[in-house]
Every structure is written in structure tokens, then in C-alpha cells.
Amino acid sequence: MKAFIMKGGADAESAQEVAQEALIMVWRKAASFDRNRASAATWIYAIARNKRIDLLRRTGRPPIEVEDWLAIFSPEEDSADKSVSAGQTYNRIRKLMEGLSADQLVVIRKAFFEDKTHTAIAEELALPLGTVKSRIRLALGKLREALEREEEDR
């Protein structure tokens, strides 16, 4: 886990701290784990990723490039099948994002690819906080519906 966090740009000491925070969170939230939603490794790495993002926000590091996120968040231990699957998922989501309105796409990119808070997005775009939250919620709803339709078509 420490190597995974360091791959995202953290130094060894910070990565150790983030890994410890992530494992504490895993311990505390173990009861909320649902094996039907994801594997244990995926769930744990998602927690570590979120903790790493928190570290980046605290230290004010530059955002991750949109095109590089897949390489950064793919653990080295993954098999080739999982890497291919992750790439396919990335391409599916990217294609589905093209169906969002321009306003929704801007806030989604800022929130999820630039790791900005809703408040920071609102300030940057000179929009009310409620508007930013509504656009994100609507965009995520559209993406969820599109994914569900895609799965039904399979």
C-alpha cells in the first residue's frame, strides 16, 4: 500500500502516514465492506486512494493530469486482465462523459480529476455552492443511468 501511495507522488514518510490512516479506516469500516460491490483489495485501495487525495489537498500539490490517473491508481500487483479491464472501464466512462452537458462536464472534471472541493469549484467558476453540488449530483445520476442501460444491453 505504501508503494501504491508513493507512486502517486508522496514521499516515504507521508506515504507511511497515509497507509496507516487507510488501514485504520479499513479496520473501523470493515463492517461496511460489501463483497458484492467490489473485492477486498479494490475496497482497500480505494480507501488508500482517498486518503492520498486528502494528503494532496492538505499539502496543496498540483492536481493529477486527467490522462495519467489510470496509471497512477492501478496497483502494480494487478494482473494483465485487471489492467485491461481498468482501461476498458476508463474508456467507457470517458465515452459516457461525452453525453454530459458542458456545465456538468466542467464540474465533474474539477471535482474528480482535479481533486477540487465543491467550495473551490464554486469560487473558481463564480457559481453558488448549491449549483455546483446540483450539477455534480445530476451528472453522476446521468452516468449511473447510462452505465445501467449499457449493462442491460449486454
CORCOR-V571202 format. One record per residue. D_FIRST is the distance of its C-alpha to the first C-alpha in whole Angstrom. Layout:
# CORCOR-V571202
<<D_FIRST> <D_FIRST>>
This chain:
# CORCOR-V571202
<<0> <4> <5> <5> <6> <9> <10> <11> <13> <12> <13> <11> <13> <12> <8> <9> <11> <9> <6> <9> <11> <9> <9> <13> <13> <12> <15> <17> <17> <17> <21> <20> <18> <21> <20> <23> <21> <17> <16> <13> <10> <12> <12> <9> <7> <11> <10> <7> <10> <13> <11> <11> <14> <16> <15> <16> <19> <20> <20> <22> <20> <22> <21> <19> <22> <22> <22> <19> <17> <16> <15> <13> <11> <12> <9> <10> <10> <13> <16> <19> <20> <17> <17> <21> <21> <18> <21> <24> <22> <22> <26> <27> <26> <27> <30> <31> <30> <33> <35> <34> <37> <36> <36> <33> <31> <31> <30> <27> <26> <26> <24> <21> <21> <22> <21> <24> <25> <28> <30> <29> <30> <33> <34> <34> <36> <38> <38> <38> <35> <36> <37> <33> <32> <34> <34> <30> <31> <33> <31> <28> <31> <33> <30> <29> <33> <33> <30> <32> <35> <33> <32> <35> <37> <35>>
